[in-house]
């Protein structure tokens, strides 16, 4: 079995390699191809990847290339984890929105739209090249903003699934707090990518979320940086990305007074690459856990195994939280919206499982962000200042003429090299 990773030179990659090495019985790889245009990074990451495989006695081969077409040729699944513009573009996404008093972040708000505009055309080009060489290959997208990118892929007819590590992160956190194996945890996870709520945590069919909130609400709230009384009021556990919505002004004040996340990550990446260059290093370093993407490898292995027919999903057998077409799952959204919910996953693809009616407090925000994502995709596919303005105006974190006008001009100015129409 041959898999390819586009963006294989990412500092994330050793997390992925570690999962492939440990879980080789679930996903028996014969070859893993790391693809990246940055030859220097690819050499460092690829060298560590081979040492991790050797330490774990994995019989598979790890190869690396800067040639996308050669790398994806014959691959049964292609994982996308690229960042168009690198950390330099991310630093921009996190800075100029703050000048308007809006959140600067790489997956939501104006910064998230900028990333979508840079990313969607590149991902669609990659997907077309994959389809020409292997029309049956699955594309697993981990590239942010996952919801918009996945919608672009699915709308274009690709065999694609979006993946995020938020759900598996909650699963592991709750398992530790409840002192049960993670595979026994079934989440009632509902919403959009980076806009989700855990409405139930079932073990053996029994919902233990009330017990979790009663006994560990303070710990969970501290991790989310939200008031414990607020979680008690909601009766659910929101994704930490909801903080950008529920505590927007407080987050903006914090962002204005401390180094950006991009600056922190850039420094961390420099250190990680130095560590990867050490020929004695043959396991993922502990520092990588701070980089983000925790449990990404295990979620990716479970998803690829289910799609390729070599094993089941994570949690309830045959199910996994993924990003896929709505198909009536949330009746207040169009069928072609991309939602993040538990789904049955197998070689035929993904089928969202039925969910209980979504409370108005959550459904309203989901509907508004879905409308934004549709407009964002239109802007990414067709360009034009007017489409960018419409997407920004529709976003619940912006929504004012003055802000949308200024942010439109700023977005275009900071991303002109990635926007041919500009």
DRENDO-1510 file (C-alpha; in Angstrom, 1 decimal, always signed):
<recs>
REC; n; res; u; v; w
REC; 1; UNK; +0.0; +0.0; +0.0 .
REC; 2; UNK; +1.4; +3.4; -1.1 .
REC; 3; UNK; +0.4; +6.6; +0.6 .
REC; 4; UNK; +1.6; +10.1; -0.2 .
REC; 5; UNK; +1.9; +13.2; +2.0 .
REC; 6; UNK; +1.8; +16.6; +0.3 .
REC; 7; UNK; +3.6; +19.0; +2.6 .
REC; 8; UNK; +5.8; +16.2; +3.8 .
REC; 9; UNK; +8.5; +18.7; +4.9 .
REC; 10; UNK; +6.2; +20.1; +7.6 .
REC; 11; UNK; +7.4; +19.9; +11.2 .
REC; 12; UNK; +4.1; +18.1; +11.8 .
REC; 13; UNK; +5.2; +15.1; +9.8 .
REC; 14; UNK; +7.1; +13.2; +12.5 .
REC; 15; UNK; +3.8; +13.1; +14.5 .
REC; 16; UNK; +2.2; +11.4; +11.4 .
REC; 17; UNK; +5.2; +9.1; +11.0 .
REC; 18; UNK; +5.0; +8.0; +14.6 .
REC; 19; UNK; +1.4; +7.0; +14.1 .
REC; 20; UNK; +2.1; +5.1; +10.9 .
REC; 21; UNK; +5.0; +3.2; +12.7 .
REC; 22; UNK; +3.1; +2.3; +15.8 .
REC; 23; UNK; -0.1; +1.3; +14.0 .
REC; 24; UNK; +1.3; -0.6; +11.2 .
REC; 25; UNK; -1.1; -3.5; +11.8 .
REC; 26; UNK; -4.0; -1.2; +11.2 .
REC; 27; UNK; -2.6; +0.5; +8.2 .
REC; 28; UNK; +0.1; -1.8; +6.6 .
REC; 29; UNK; +2.1; +0.6; +4.4 .
REC; 30; UNK; +4.7; -0.6; +1.9 .
REC; 31; UNK; +5.7; +2.9; +0.9 .
REC; 32; UNK; +5.1; +6.4; +2.3 .
REC; 33; UNK; +6.1; +9.2; -0.1 .
REC; 34; UNK; +6.9; +12.6; +1.4 .
REC; 35; UNK; +6.3; +15.4; -1.1 .
REC; 36; UNK; +7.5; +19.0; -0.6 .
REC; 37; UNK; +9.1; +21.7; -2.8 .
REC; 38; UNK; +11.5; +22.6; +0.1 .
REC; 39; UNK; +14.4; +20.1; -0.4 .
REC; 40; UNK; +16.3; +21.1; +2.7 .
REC; 41; UNK; +13.3; +20.6; +5.0 .
REC; 42; UNK; +12.3; +17.5; +3.2 .
REC; 43; UNK; +15.8; +16.0; +3.8 .
REC; 44; UNK; +15.7; +16.7; +7.5 .
REC; 45; UNK; +12.1; +15.5; +8.0 .
REC; 46; UNK; +12.6; +12.5; +5.7 .
REC; 47; UNK; +15.8; +11.4; +7.5 .
REC; 48; UNK; +14.0; +11.5; +10.9 .
REC; 49; UNK; +11.0; +9.6; +9.4 .
REC; 50; UNK; +13.3; +6.8; +8.2 .
REC; 51; UNK; +14.9; +6.6; +11.7 .
REC; 52; UNK; +11.5; +6.4; +13.4 .
REC; 53; UNK; +10.4; +3.6; +11.0 .
REC; 54; UNK; +13.7; +1.8; +11.7 .
REC; 55; UNK; +13.4; +2.1; +15.5 .
REC; 56; UNK; +9.8; +0.7; +15.3 .
REC; 57; UNK; +11.0; -2.1; +12.9 .
REC; 58; UNK; +8.5; -0.9; +10.3 .
REC; 59; UNK; +9.2; -2.8; +7.0 .
REC; 60; UNK; +7.8; +0.0; +4.8 .
REC; 61; UNK; +9.9; +2.3; +2.7 .
REC; 62; UNK; +10.0; +6.1; +3.1 .
REC; 63; UNK; +10.8; +8.1; +0.0 .
REC; 64; UNK; +10.8; +11.8; -0.6 .
REC; 65; UNK; +10.5; +14.0; -3.7 .
REC; 66; UNK; +9.8; +17.5; -4.8 .
REC; 67; UNK; +8.0; +16.2; -7.9 .
REC; 68; UNK; +4.2; +16.1; -7.1 .
REC; 69; UNK; +3.2; +14.1; -10.1 .
REC; 70; UNK; +5.8; +11.4; -9.4 .
REC; 71; UNK; +5.0; +11.4; -5.7 .
REC; 72; UNK; +1.3; +10.8; -6.0 .
REC; 73; UNK; +1.5; +8.3; -8.9 .
REC; 74; UNK; +0.1; +5.0; -7.7 .
REC; 75; UNK; -0.8; +6.3; -4.3 .
REC; 76; UNK; -4.0; +4.9; -2.8 .
REC; 77; UNK; -4.5; +7.9; -0.5 .
REC; 78; UNK; -3.0; +11.3; -0.5 .
REC; 79; UNK; -2.8; +13.4; +2.7 .
REC; 80; UNK; -2.7; +17.2; +2.3 .
REC; 81; UNK; -1.0; +19.2; +5.0 .
REC; 82; UNK; +0.3; +22.2; +3.2 .
REC; 83; UNK; +0.6; +25.9; +4.1 .
REC; 84; UNK; +0.6; +28.2; +1.1 .
REC; 85; UNK; +2.8; +31.2; +2.0 .
REC; 86; UNK; +4.3; +29.5; +5.0 .
REC; 87; UNK; +4.5; +31.0; +8.4 .
REC; 88; UNK; +5.2; +34.4; +6.9 .
REC; 89; UNK; +1.7; +34.5; +5.5 .
REC; 90; UNK; +0.3; +33.2; +8.7 .
REC; 91; UNK; +2.0; +36.1; +10.6 .
REC; 92; UNK; +0.2; +38.5; +8.2 .
REC; 93; UNK; -3.1; +36.8; +8.8 .
REC; 94; UNK; -2.7; +37.2; +12.5 .
REC; 95; UNK; -1.7; +40.9; +12.4 .
REC; 96; UNK; -3.6; +43.1; +10.0 .
REC; 97; UNK; -7.1; +42.2; +11.2 .
REC; 98; UNK; -6.2; +43.4; +14.6 .
REC; 99; UNK; -5.8; +46.9; +13.2 .
REC; 100; UNK; -9.6; +46.9; +12.8 .
REC; 101; UNK; -10.2; +45.5; +16.2 .
REC; 102; UNK; -11.0; +42.1; +14.7 .
REC; 103; UNK; -9.5; +38.7; +15.6 .
REC; 104; UNK; -6.4; +37.8; +13.7 .
REC; 105; UNK; -6.4; +34.1; +13.2 .
REC; 106; UNK; -5.5; +31.6; +10.5 .
REC; 107; UNK; -8.8; +29.7; +10.3 .
REC; 108; UNK; -11.5; +32.2; +11.1 .
REC; 109; UNK; -12.4; +35.8; +10.4 .
REC; 110; UNK; -10.5; +37.8; +7.9 .
REC; 111; UNK; -7.2; +35.9; +8.4 .
REC; 112; UNK; -9.1; +32.6; +7.8 .
REC; 113; UNK; -10.6; +34.0; +4.6 .
REC; 114; UNK; -7.1; +35.1; +3.4 .
REC; 115; UNK; -5.8; +31.5; +4.0 .
REC; 116; UNK; -8.8; +30.1; +2.1 .
REC; 117; UNK; -8.1; +32.3; -0.9 .
REC; 118; UNK; -4.5; +31.3; -1.0 .
REC; 119; UNK; -5.1; +27.6; -0.4 .
REC; 120; UNK; -8.2; +26.5; -2.4 .
REC; 121; UNK; -6.8; +27.0; -5.9 .
REC; 122; UNK; -3.6; +25.2; -5.0 .
REC; 123; UNK; -5.4; +22.3; -3.4 .
REC; 124; UNK; -7.7; +21.9; -6.3 .
REC; 125; UNK; -4.8; +21.8; -8.7 .
REC; 126; UNK; -3.1; +19.1; -6.6 .
REC; 127; UNK; -6.4; +17.1; -6.5 .
REC; 128; UNK; -6.8; +17.3; -10.3 .
REC; 129; UNK; -3.2; +16.0; -10.8 .
REC; 130; UNK; -4.0; +13.1; -8.3 .
REC; 131; UNK; -7.2; +12.3; -10.2 .
REC; 132; UNK; -5.4; +12.1; -13.5 .
REC; 133; UNK; -2.9; +9.5; -12.2 .
REC; 134; UNK; -5.2; +7.6; -9.9 .
REC; 135; UNK; -8.9; +8.4; -10.1 .
REC; 136; UNK; -9.7; +6.0; -7.2 .
REC; 137; UNK; -7.3; +7.6; -4.8 .
REC; 138; UNK; -8.7; +9.1; -1.6 .
REC; 139; UNK; -7.7; +12.6; -0.6 .
REC; 140; UNK; -7.6; +13.3; +3.1 .
REC; 141; UNK; -7.4; +17.0; +3.8 .
REC; 142; UNK; -5.8; +18.3; +7.0 .
REC; 143; UNK; -5.1; +21.7; +5.5 .
REC; 144; UNK; -6.9; +24.6; +7.1 .
REC; 145; UNK; -9.5; +26.0; +6.8 .
REC; 146; UNK; -10.6; +22.4; +6.6 .
REC; 147; UNK; -14.3; +23.0; +6.1 .
REC; 148; UNK; -13.8; +25.3; +3.1 .
REC; 149; UNK; -11.1; +23.3; +1.5 .
REC; 150; UNK; -13.0; +20.1; +1.9 .
REC; 151; UNK; -16.1; +21.7; +0.4 .
REC; 152; UNK; -14.0; +22.8; -2.6 .
REC; 153; UNK; -12.7; +19.3; -3.1 .
REC; 154; UNK; -16.1; +17.6; -2.8 .
REC; 155; UNK; -17.9; +20.2; -5.0 .
REC; 156; UNK; -15.3; +19.5; -7.7 .
REC; 157; UNK; -16.1; +15.8; -7.5 .
REC; 158; UNK; -13.0; +14.5; -5.7 .
REC; 159; UNK; -13.0; +11.5; -3.4 .
REC; 160; UNK; -12.1; +13.6; -0.4 .
REC; 161; UNK; -12.6; +13.7; +3.4 .
REC; 162; UNK; -11.7; +16.5; +5.7 .
REC; 163; UNK; -10.0; +15.7; +9.0 .
REC; 164; UNK; -9.4; +17.7; +12.2 .
REC; 165; UNK; -7.8; +16.7; +15.5 .
REC; 166; UNK; -10.3; +18.5; +17.7 .
REC; 167; UNK; -12.6; +15.6; +18.2 .
REC; 168; UNK; -10.0; +13.0; +18.9 .
REC; 169; UNK; -8.3; +15.5; +21.3 .
REC; 170; UNK; -11.6; +15.7; +23.3 .
REC; 171; UNK; -12.0; +12.0; +23.1 .
REC; 172; UNK; -8.6; +11.4; +24.7 .
REC; 173; UNK; -9.0; +14.2; +27.3 .
REC; 174; UNK; -12.4; +12.8; +28.4 .
REC; 175; UNK; -11.0; +9.3; +28.5 .
REC; 176; UNK; -8.3; +10.4; +30.9 .
REC; 177; UNK; -10.8; +12.2; +33.1 .
REC; 178; UNK; -13.2; +9.3; +33.2 .
REC; 179; UNK; -10.4; +6.7; +33.4 .
REC; 180; UNK; -11.6; +4.6; +30.6 .
REC; 181; UNK; -10.0; +3.5; +27.3 .
REC; 182; UNK; -10.4; +6.1; +24.5 .
REC; 183; UNK; -12.1; +3.6; +22.2 .
REC; 184; UNK; -15.0; +3.4; +24.6 .
REC; 185; UNK; -15.8; +7.1; +24.3 .
REC; 186; UNK; -18.5; +8.0; +21.8 .
REC; 187; UNK; -18.9; +11.8; +21.2 .
REC; 188; UNK; -22.0; +13.7; +20.2 .
REC; 189; UNK; -19.8; +16.1; +18.2 .
REC; 190; UNK; -21.7; +18.5; +16.0 .
REC; 191; UNK; -21.1; +21.7; +14.0 .
REC; 192; UNK; -18.6; +22.9; +11.4 .
REC; 193; UNK; -14.8; +22.6; +11.4 .
REC; 194; UNK; -13.5; +24.7; +14.2 .
REC; 195; UNK; -17.1; +25.5; +15.3 .
REC; 196; UNK; -18.2; +22.5; +17.2 .
REC; 197; UNK; -19.8; +21.4; +20.5 .
REC; 198; UNK; -19.6; +18.2; +22.4 .
REC; 199; UNK; -23.2; +17.6; +23.5 .
REC; 200; UNK; -22.7; +14.1; +24.8 .
REC; 201; UNK; -19.9; +11.8; +26.0 .
REC; 202; UNK; -21.3; +8.3; +26.0 .
REC; 203; UNK; -19.6; +5.2; +27.4 .
REC; 204; UNK; -21.5; +1.9; +26.9 .
REC; 205; UNK; -24.5; +4.0; +25.8 .
REC; 206; UNK; -24.6; +6.1; +28.9 .
REC; 207; UNK; -24.1; +9.9; +28.6 .
REC; 208; UNK; -21.4; +10.8; +31.1 .
REC; 209; UNK; -21.1; +14.5; +30.1 .
REC; 210; UNK; -23.1; +15.7; +33.1 .
REC; 211; UNK; -20.7; +13.7; +35.3 .
REC; 212; UNK; -17.7; +15.2; +33.5 .
REC; 213; UNK; -19.0; +18.8; +33.9 .
REC; 214; UNK; -19.9; +18.3; +37.6 .
REC; 215; UNK; -16.6; +16.7; +38.6 .
REC; 216; UNK; -14.2; +18.2; +36.1 .
REC; 217; UNK; -15.9; +21.4; +34.8 .
REC; 218; UNK; -13.2; +23.6; +36.3 .
REC; 219; UNK; -10.4; +21.7; +34.6 .
REC; 220; UNK; -12.2; +21.6; +31.2 .
REC; 221; UNK; -13.0; +25.3; +31.4 .
REC; 222; UNK; -9.4; +26.2; +32.3 .
REC; 223; UNK; -8.2; +24.2; +29.3 .
REC; 224; UNK; -10.6; +26.1; +27.1 .
REC; 225; UNK; -9.9; +29.4; +28.9 .
REC; 226; UNK; -13.6; +30.0; +29.4 .
REC; 227; UNK; -15.5; +30.7; +32.6 .
REC; 228; UNK; -16.6; +27.5; +34.4 .
REC; 229; UNK; -20.1; +29.0; +35.0 .
REC; 230; UNK; -20.4; +29.5; +31.3 .
REC; 231; UNK; -19.8; +25.8; +30.6 .
REC; 232; UNK; -22.3; +25.0; +33.3 .
REC; 233; UNK; -24.8; +27.3; +31.7 .
REC; 234; UNK; -24.3; +25.7; +28.2 .
REC; 235; UNK; -24.3; +22.2; +29.5 .
REC; 236; UNK; -22.0; +21.2; +26.6 .
REC; 237; UNK; -18.2; +21.5; +25.9 .
REC; 238; UNK; -17.5; +23.9; +23.0 .
REC; 239; UNK; -14.4; +23.7; +20.9 .
REC; 240; UNK; -11.7; +26.1; +22.1 .
REC; 241; UNK; -12.1; +27.9; +18.7 .
REC; 242; UNK; -15.5; +29.1; +20.0 .
REC; 243; UNK; -13.6; +31.5; +22.2 .
REC; 244; UNK; -13.0; +33.7; +19.2 .
REC; 245; UNK; -16.8; +34.1; +19.1 .
REC; 246; UNK; -17.9; +34.0; +22.7 .
REC; 247; UNK; -15.0; +36.2; +24.0 .
REC; 248; UNK; -14.0; +38.1; +20.9 .
REC; 249; UNK; -13.1; +41.4; +22.4 .
REC; 250; UNK; -11.1; +39.8; +25.2 .
REC; 251; UNK; -9.2; +37.7; +22.7 .
REC; 252; UNK; -8.4; +40.8; +20.6 .
REC; 253; UNK; -7.0; +42.6; +23.6 .
REC; 254; UNK; -4.8; +39.5; +24.4 .
REC; 255; UNK; -3.6; +39.3; +20.8 .
REC; 256; UNK; -2.6; +43.0; +20.8 .
REC; 257; UNK; -0.3; +42.6; +23.8 .
REC; 258; UNK; +1.6; +39.4; +23.3 .
REC; 259; UNK; +3.6; +37.7; +20.5 .
REC; 260; UNK; +1.5; +36.1; +17.8 .
REC; 261; UNK; +0.9; +32.4; +17.6 .
REC; 262; UNK; +2.8; +32.5; +14.2 .
REC; 263; UNK; +5.8; +34.0; +15.9 .
REC; 264; UNK; +5.7; +31.2; +18.6 .
REC; 265; UNK; +5.4; +28.5; +16.0 .
REC; 266; UNK; +8.2; +29.9; +13.8 .
REC; 267; UNK; +10.6; +29.8; +16.8 .
REC; 268; UNK; +9.4; +26.3; +17.7 .
REC; 269; UNK; +9.9; +25.1; +14.1 .
REC; 270; UNK; +13.5; +26.4; +14.0 .
REC; 271; UNK; +14.2; +24.4; +17.1 .
REC; 272; UNK; +12.4; +21.3; +15.8 .
REC; 273; UNK; +14.3; +21.4; +12.6 .
REC; 274; UNK; +17.6; +21.6; +14.5 .
REC; 275; UNK; +16.5; +18.6; +16.5 .
REC; 276; UNK; +15.4; +16.7; +13.4 .
REC; 277; UNK; +19.0; +17.2; +12.0 .
REC; 278; UNK; +20.4; +15.1; +14.8 .
REC; 279; UNK; +21.2; +11.7; +13.4 .
REC; 280; UNK; +20.8; +10.2; +16.8 .
REC; 281; UNK; +17.1; +11.3; +17.1 .
REC; 282; UNK; +14.9; +8.4; +16.2 .
REC; 283; UNK; +11.5; +9.3; +17.8 .
REC; 284; UNK; +9.3; +12.3; +17.7 .
REC; 285; UNK; +10.5; +14.9; +20.3 .
REC; 286; UNK; +8.4; +16.0; +23.2 .
REC; 287; UNK; +8.5; +19.6; +21.9 .
REC; 288; UNK; +6.4; +18.5; +18.9 .
REC; 289; UNK; +3.3; +18.2; +21.2 .
REC; 290; UNK; +3.4; +22.0; +21.6 .
REC; 291; UNK; +3.4; +22.6; +17.9 .
REC; 292; UNK; -0.3; +21.5; +17.6 .
REC; 293; UNK; -1.9; +18.6; +15.8 .
REC; 294; UNK; -1.9; +16.2; +18.8 .
REC; 295; UNK; -3.3; +12.8; +17.9 .
REC; 296; UNK; -3.5; +13.8; +14.3 .
REC; 297; UNK; -1.5; +10.7; +13.3 .
REC; 298; UNK; -3.9; +8.3; +15.1 .
REC; 299; UNK; -7.0; +10.0; +13.5 .
REC; 300; UNK; -5.3; +9.9; +10.1 .
REC; 301; UNK; -4.4; +6.2; +10.4 .
REC; 302; UNK; -7.9; +5.3; +11.5 .
REC; 303; UNK; -9.5; +7.3; +8.6 .
REC; 304; UNK; -7.1; +6.0; +5.9 .
REC; 305; UNK; -7.5; +2.4; +7.2 .
REC; 306; UNK; -11.3; +2.7; +7.1 .
REC; 307; UNK; -11.3; +4.2; +3.6 .
REC; 308; UNK; -8.9; +1.7; +2.2 .
REC; 309; UNK; -10.6; -1.3; +3.9 .
REC; 310; UNK; -7.7; -2.3; +6.2 .
REC; 311; UNK; -9.4; -1.5; +9.6 .
REC; 312; UNK; -12.1; +0.3; +11.5 .
REC; 313; UNK; -12.4; +3.9; +12.7 .
REC; 314; UNK; -11.6; +5.5; +16.1 .
REC; 315; UNK; -14.1; +5.2; +18.9 .
REC; 316; UNK; -17.3; +3.3; +17.9 .
REC; 317; UNK; -16.2; +0.7; +15.3 .
REC; 318; UNK; -16.7; +2.0; +11.8 .
REC; 319; UNK; -17.3; +5.6; +12.8 .
REC; 320; UNK; -15.1; +8.7; +12.9 .
REC; 321; UNK; -15.7; +12.4; +13.2 .
REC; 322; UNK; -14.9; +13.9; +9.8 .
REC; 323; UNK; -15.7; +16.8; +7.5 .
REC; 324; UNK; -18.1; +15.7; +4.7 .
REC; 325; UNK; -21.2; +16.8; +2.9 .
REC; 326; UNK; -24.2; +17.5; +5.1 .
REC; 327; UNK; -26.7; +15.4; +3.1 .
REC; 328; UNK; -29.6; +16.3; +5.4 .
REC; 329; UNK; -27.8; +15.6; +8.6 .
REC; 330; UNK; -28.4; +19.1; +9.9 .
REC; 331; UNK; -31.8; +19.9; +8.2 .
REC; 332; UNK; -31.3; +23.7; +8.6 .
REC; 333; UNK; -28.3; +23.6; +6.3 .
REC; 334; UNK; -28.0; +22.9; +2.5 .
REC; 335; UNK; -27.1; +19.3; +1.6 .
REC; 336; UNK; -23.8; +20.5; +0.0 .
REC; 337; UNK; -22.6; +22.3; +3.2 .
REC; 338; UNK; -19.7; +20.6; +4.8 .
REC; 339; UNK; -20.3; +19.6; +8.4 .
REC; 340; UNK; -18.1; +18.0; +11.1 .
REC; 341; UNK; -20.0; +15.1; +12.6 .
REC; 342; UNK; -19.6; +11.4; +13.4 .
REC; 343; UNK; -19.9; +9.4; +10.2 .
REC; 344; UNK; -19.8; +5.8; +9.1 .
REC; 345; UNK; -16.5; +5.4; +7.2 .
REC; 346; UNK; -15.6; +2.5; +4.9 .
REC; 347; UNK; -14.3; +1.9; +1.4 .
REC; 348; UNK; -17.4; +3.4; -0.1 .
REC; 349; UNK; -16.7; +6.7; +1.7 .
REC; 350; UNK; -18.4; +8.6; +4.5 .
REC; 351; UNK; -22.0; +8.7; +5.5 .
REC; 352; UNK; -22.9; +11.2; +8.3 .
REC; 353; UNK; -24.8; +9.5; +11.2 .
REC; 354; UNK; -28.1; +11.0; +12.4 .
REC; 355; UNK; -27.8; +13.6; +15.1 .
REC; 356; UNK; -30.3; +15.0; +17.6 .
REC; 357; UNK; -31.9; +18.4; +16.7 .
REC; 358; UNK; -29.4; +21.1; +17.2 .
REC; 359; UNK; -30.3; +23.7; +19.9 .
REC; 360; UNK; -31.1; +27.2; +18.4 .
REC; 361; UNK; -28.2; +28.8; +20.4 .
REC; 362; UNK; -25.8; +26.7; +18.3 .
REC; 363; UNK; -27.8; +26.3; +15.1 .
REC; 364; UNK; -27.9; +30.0; +14.5 .
REC; 365; UNK; -24.2; +30.4; +14.6 .
REC; 366; UNK; -23.7; +27.3; +12.5 .
REC; 367; UNK; -26.0; +28.6; +9.8 .
REC; 368; UNK; -24.4; +32.0; +9.6 .
REC; 369; UNK; -20.8; +30.6; +9.4 .
REC; 370; UNK; -22.0; +28.1; +6.7 .
REC; 371; UNK; -23.3; +31.0; +4.7 .
REC; 372; UNK; -19.9; +32.7; +5.1 .
REC; 373; UNK; -18.1; +29.5; +4.0 .
REC; 374; UNK; -20.2; +29.4; +0.8 .
REC; 375; UNK; -19.3; +33.0; +0.0 .
REC; 376; UNK; -15.6; +32.4; +0.9 .
REC; 377; UNK; -15.5; +29.5; -1.5 .
REC; 378; UNK; -17.0; +31.6; -4.2 .
REC; 379; UNK; -14.3; +34.2; -3.6 .
REC; 380; UNK; -11.6; +31.6; -3.7 .
REC; 381; UNK; -12.8; +30.0; -6.9 .
REC; 382; UNK; -13.8; +33.2; -8.9 .
REC; 383; UNK; -11.9; +36.1; -7.2 .
REC; 384; UNK; -13.1; +39.7; -7.3 .
REC; 385; UNK; -13.1; +42.4; -4.6 .
REC; 386; UNK; -16.9; +42.2; -4.4 .
REC; 387; UNK; -16.9; +38.5; -3.5 .
REC; 388; UNK; -14.2; +39.1; -0.8 .
REC; 389; UNK; -16.3; +41.9; +0.6 .
REC; 390; UNK; -19.4; +39.8; +0.7 .
REC; 391; UNK; -17.7; +37.0; +2.5 .
REC; 392; UNK; -16.2; +39.4; +5.1 .
REC; 393; UNK; -19.5; +41.2; +5.6 .
REC; 394; UNK; -21.3; +37.9; +6.2 .
REC; 395; UNK; -18.8; +36.7; +8.8 .
REC; 396; UNK; -20.2; +37.0; +12.4 .
REC; 397; UNK; -16.9; +38.3; +13.7 .
REC; 398; UNK; -17.0; +41.2; +11.2 .
REC; 399; UNK; -20.4; +42.1; +9.9 .
REC; 400; UNK; -20.0; +45.8; +9.6 .
REC; 401; UNK; -19.6; +47.8; +6.4 .
REC; 402; UNK; -16.7; +49.9; +7.6 .
REC; 403; UNK; -14.8; +46.8; +8.8 .
REC; 404; UNK; -15.6; +44.8; +5.7 .
REC; 405; UNK; -14.4; +47.5; +3.4 .
REC; 406; UNK; -11.1; +48.1; +5.2 .
REC; 407; UNK; -10.4; +44.4; +5.7 .
REC; 408; UNK; -11.1; +43.7; +2.0 .
REC; 409; UNK; -8.5; +46.2; +0.9 .
REC; 410; UNK; -6.0; +44.9; +3.5 .
REC; 411; UNK; -6.6; +41.3; +2.6 .
REC; 412; UNK; -5.9; +42.0; -1.1 .
REC; 413; UNK; -2.9; +44.2; -0.3 .
REC; 414; UNK; -1.3; +41.5; +1.8 .
REC; 415; UNK; -2.0; +38.6; -0.5 .
REC; 416; UNK; -1.7; +40.1; -4.0 .
REC; 417; UNK; +1.0; +37.7; -5.0 .
REC; 418; UNK; -1.3; +34.7; -4.4 .
REC; 419; UNK; -4.4; +36.2; -6.1 .
REC; 420; UNK; -3.9; +36.3; -9.9 .
REC; 421; UNK; -7.2; +38.3; -10.3 .
REC; 422; UNK; -5.8; +41.1; -8.1 .
</recs>
